[in-house]
Amino acid sequence: MPADNDRIVSTLPDGLWEQPQPTGPDLGDAEPVQRIRVPASMVYDYTPGAAPTRFLRGLKEKKILGERCPTSGDVYVPPRGMSPVVGLPTTEQVEVGPKGSVTSFCIVHIGFGENAPPTPFVSALVLPDGAAVSVYGTVLGIAHDQVRIGMRVQPVWAPDEELTTSFENIRHWEPIDEPDVDAESLKGHM
């Protein structure tokens, strides 16, 4: 059968594909449910390798540790035990930061999770000083519309008694009184 006068629309043979008719109790005049909210969660068991273990143990000591590429000298955070560019093992541990620069950000208007800050807030990529790649975090302590590329920030750590081997030890990033870094110098570090 021609459709729109420019193509043939084929149909499947009878009985090859049929959708069952929905069934359910007769609700009478009750309004059908359009949407429900149901709590959901996922629990992950993560077994880090040697390099990520060193990184996580460093966070417990309020240190951001990376590993240096043996050919380029770039420091990757968090480390994976090899250079993602050349594939060679990284064996030199390097402490970076803790200060850094905002390389990219977005303003979040819909909160998620029970630990999300009040909206709107800023979700950002932060390049720790000395690192080649940025890490994710929230930026607080400044109005969301005042955050900018190149803005200098520092981590706000969990209290000492709450430190664990988790990236959540960095509660968020906050601005510091230092001049912005030129945005051009941040290209390629996201």
Summary of the structure (lengths in Angstrom):
residues: 190
radius of gyration: 25.2
end to end distance: 53.0
largest distance: 73.5
contacts: 458
relative contact order: 0.14
helix: 13%
strand: 27%
